[in-house]
Amino acid sequence: MLKYSIKRIILALITAFIIITLTFFLVKSLGIADTTFGAKENVRYGFFMKQYNLGYVEYYAYERPDLGKLLAHLTIDGEEYFFYEKPLVIQYGNWLRNIVTKWDWGTSTSIQPNTSAIYIIAERLPTSMYLNIVSVFFSVPIGIGLGILAGLKKNTWIDHLISTLVMVFISIPSFVVISFLIYILAYQTHLLPSLWPTPSEPMAVKVSAFIIPVLSLSFGSICGYTRFVRAELCEVMSSEYLLLARTKGLTKNQAITRHALKNAFVPILPSILAEFIGIFGGSMILEKLYSIPGIGDLYIRSINEKDYNVLMVDMAIFTTVGLLAGIILDLSYGFIDPRIRMGEKK
C-alpha cells in the first residue's frame, strides 16, 4: 500500500503539472489581455509594467516591428514606451520561476486589479467548500436511506415509486432545478432570498440562502446514491453467502444488518468522494445563477473578463482537488475492505 500510495502521488503531481502547463499555453496563446484599454495613460502604464515585472512583456523606447504585434504605445512624462509580448516559452519559464521561488501566481488584471490571484482565490474558496460540504452531508443520508428502503422492498410499490422518482429527478440538470426553486421559493412565495446575501445581511438570511443551492446540488446526488445503494444491496441480498447465513439460523433482519449492509457499503463509501468532486464541479453554474461569490463563479468571470492569472490559479485548484480525491478514492478501498490491496502483485 505504501509503495502504491507513493506511486499514485507522483503520478498525480505529474498529471497536475501537465494539465496546468497545457492550460497556460492555451490561455496565453490568446495574448496579453489589455483590460485597461481606453483608460488613462498612467493606468495602462501601471498594467503593462506589472506584466513586465512578471516576465510576460518587454518594452523599448523605440518601435521594434521585428518583435511582432505592438501591445501598447504609451507616453509617460515625455518618455515613450513600446510594449511587446515575449515568446510563450519565455513567459512560461518566468511563470514557473515566480511560482517556485516566490509562490507568486501573478496578480489580477480586471476582477481586482493589482491584487494577488492567490488572495482572491483564498477569499472565495471557503464559500464554495461550505456549500459543497453541506450538500454532501445533506444528500448522503437521504440517498443511502432511500436506496436501502428500495433494496429491502424490491419489486414492491415502494421500490417502483422510488425508482421512478429517481429516474425523473436524475434526468433534470441542476441549473434547471435551481431556476425552478428560485422562481417558486423566492419570487412566488418570498420564503427565501433570490440571490446570495451580502456580508451585512442578518445571520438568519445568510443561513436561509444555503437552502436553494444546497437543494439544487443535492437532487442529483440523492438520486445517484439511491440507485447505487439499491443495486449493491440487491446484489448482496441474492448472494450465496447470505443464503448460507439464513440456513445457519440467522433471521432475515440479522442477516441484513450483519452481512448484507456491511458488504454492500464497501463500494458505496468511496463513491461519496467521487460524488463530492462531481458536485464541486457542477456548482460552477449554480454559483453564477445564484450570485454566490465562490471559485466557480470566479472561474467564469475570469474567462469573461480575460483575467488569465486568476483563471490559472482557479484551474489549478480544480485540478488539484480532482486528483487528490482520485488518490483518496483508490486508497480508501484498501482501508475499507482489508481483502483489497491496491497495487499488490500476485
N, C-alpha and C positions, 0 to 999 in steps of 0.2 A: 504493500500500500504506500509506503514512504517513497519508494522508487517511482511508482506510478504518479504520485502526487507531484513530485518534483518535475517529472516529465511533462505533466499537464500544465503546470505553472509556466514552465519555459516556453511551451508551445503557445500558451495564451499570450505571453509577452510578445512573442514573435508575430503572432496574428494581429495583436493590437497595433504594433509598430507598422505592419504592412498596411492595415486599414487606414490609420491616421496619415501615413505617408501618401497613399493614393488620394485621400481626401484633400490633403494640402495641395497636391499638384492639380487636381481637378478644380479646386476652388480658386487657386492663384492663377490658373490659366485664363480665368475671366478678366484678369487685370486688376490693377490697383483701383479700388472704388473711391473716387473723389466725392465723398458725401458732402463736402463743403462748397461744391461748385455754386457760384453765384454769391458767396459770402464775401466779406471784406478781405482785402489782400493779406492783412496780418493774421487773420483766422486761417486762411488757406496755407499761409507760410508755416504756421504752427503745426498744421496737419501733416504737411509734407516733410517737415523737419523731424516729426515723430516717426514717420515712415523711414526716413534716412537713418535715424538712430537705431531702428530695429533691423536695418540692413536690407530693406526692400527696395529703396530707390537711391539714386545718386544725383548730385546736382553740379552744375558748372556755371561759370559766369558768362558763358557764350553758348551759342546753339551748336549742338552736335547731331546732325542728321544721321550720321553713321550708327548712332545708338538706338535707332528705331523711333517709335512714336513718342512725341513730346507730351508728357503728362500735364505740365503746367509751366507757364512763363510768368514769373512774378517780379515786381519791382518793389523793394523794401529799402527805405532810406537812401534812395538813389542808386542802389546796387541791384543788378539783375540776377535772377536765379532761373536756371533752366533745369527742370526735374525730369529724369528719365528712369524707367523701371529697370532694375537689374535682372539678369537672366534667372529663370526659375531655379536652376540648380544652386546658384549662389544664394538666392533667397532661402531655399530650403536648408542649406548649410548654416546660415545665420540664425534661422528659426530654431534649429536643433541646438545650436550653441547657446542661445538665450535660455532655452528650457533647461538644459543640463547644468549650465554654470550658474544661472540666476533664478531658475524656475519662473521665468518671465515668458508668458504665452502671448504677450502683446497687450495693447490697450484697445478699448472700444473706440470706434471711429464715428458712430452715429447714435447708438442706443443711449450710452452715457459717455460722451466724448472725453477722452484722456483719462478714463477710469480703467483700472486693471480688469482684464477679462476674467481672471480668476476670482476677483472680488465680486463681480456681477453674478457669476455662477453660484458662488458660495452664498450669496444673499438670497437666491431664488430656489436653490436645491432643497432646503428643508420643507418648503411648501409642497413640492412635488412628492417628496418622500412621505410626509404625513398623509397626504391624500391617498397614495397607493397602499401604504401600510394599513390605514383604516379600512380601505376597500377589501384587502386580503382578509383581515380579521372578521369582517362582516360576511364575506362570501363563503369562506371555508366551512364554518359550522353549518350554515344553512344548506350549502351544496352537498356536503357529506351526509347530513341528516336526511335530506330528500333522497339521495342515492341509496342509503341503507333501507329506507322505507320502501322504495320502489323495488329493491332487490329482494327484500323479505316478502313482499306482496306480489311476487312475479305472476304475471298473466291475470291479475285481478283488475277491477275497475280503477283502483288506486294507482297501480302501475301504469295503466293505459293513460290515465289523466295526467300524471306527472310526465310521462314520456312525450305526450302531445304538447304540453306546455313548454317543455324543454326544446322541442323541435321548432316551435313558433318563436320563442324568445332568442334562441341561439342564431336565428337567421336575421335578426334585426341588428344593424350596426349600432355601435354605442353613440355615435353622433346623432342618429335618429332618435334614440331613446332620450338623450339629454334635451334635444329640441322639444320633444313631446312633454317632458317633465317641466321644462321652463314655461311652456305655454300653459299647462294645467295648474301647476303648483305656484307659479309666480304671477303670471299675467291674468289668469282667470280667477283664482281663489285668493291670491295675495298672501298665501301662507308662508312662502319662503322668498328670500331675495332673488331677483332675476340676474344679478351679477355678483361677482366676488366682492365682499365688503372691503372698505378702506381700513387702514390701521386704527383710525379714530372711531370706528363703529363700536357699539357695545358688545360685550363678550357673547351675549345671547345671539346676536345677529351673526357673529363670526362662527359660532358653533353650528347654527342652523344652515349656514352657507355650505357646509360639508355634505348635507343630505342629498342634494340633487346630483353633484358629480360622483359621490360615492355610489348612489343607486345606479347611475349610468354605467359606471365601471364594473359594478358587481353583477349585473344581469347576465352578461356573457359568461363570467367566471362561475356563477352558481350553476348555470346550465352545463358547463363543461365538467365541473366536479360531479354533478348529479349523474350524468351519463357515464362518466368514467367509473365512479364507485359502483353503480348498478351493474355494469358489465363485469367488473372484477369480482363482485360479491356473487353474482350468478354463476360465474365460472367456478369459484371455490365451492359453492353450495352443491355443485354437481360432481365434485371430485370424489375419487375413490377413498381417500383417507378420511374424509368427513363421514362417508357411509360406514367405514370401519369403526369410527368413534361412536356412531349411533348403535352399532351392533354390540359394542362393549358395554352398553348400558347408560351412556350419556343421554340426557334429554335433548330435545331439539334446541332449547334455549342455551343449554350448557355447551352444546357442540358449536353453536353460532358464536357465542361470546369467547370461548376458549380457543377455537381453531379458525372458524371462518373469517371473523372480523380481523383477527390478528394477522392472518396470512394475506387477506385482501388489501391491507393497508401498506404492505411492503412497497408496491409501486405507486401508491397514492400519495404518500408523504413527500417523496421527491418531486412529484408533479406540482406541488404547491409553489416551489421555487420557480419552475418554468412558467407557471401562471402569473407569478409576480412580475416577471420580465415582460410577459405579454401585456399586462395592464400598464406597466411603466412606459412602454412604447405607445400604447393606444391612448394614453391620457394626453398626448400631444394635441390632438384635435379638440378634445374636451376643454383643455386649458384655454385654447383660443376662443372657443364659443362662449365660455363662461367667464372670460377675462381673468383667469387665475394666473397670478404672477409666478409661474413655475418655469422650469427649464424647457418644458415642452413648448409653451408659448414663446419663450425666448428663442428657441430654435427656429421657429417660423419667422419671427421678427428679424432675426439676424440674416436670414436669407432675403427677405423682402427689402431690408434696408442696407444690404450688402456690407454688413459688419462681419467681415471674414474672421477676424481674430476671436470674436465671441463664438462664432459658428464652430471654429476648430476646437475650442475647449468643450463646447456642448457636445460635439460629436465624440470627443474623447471620453466624456462621462458616460454616454450611452454605450459606447463600445466596451469600456471597462466593466460596467455593471453587467452587461450581457455575457461577457467572457467569464467573469467571476462567478456568476450564477451557474454557468455551464460546468465549471470545475466543481463547485459545491454539489451540484446535482449528481454528477458522476460519482463523487466520493461518498455521497450520502447512502448510495445503495449498499456499499460495503459495511457501513456502520449500522444501518437499519437491519440488514439480514447478514449475519456472520457467515452464511454459506456462500455469499458472494464476495469475491476478492478481485476488484478491478485490476486488470493488468497482470495478474498472476499467470505464470506459464504452467502448462500441464506437466 
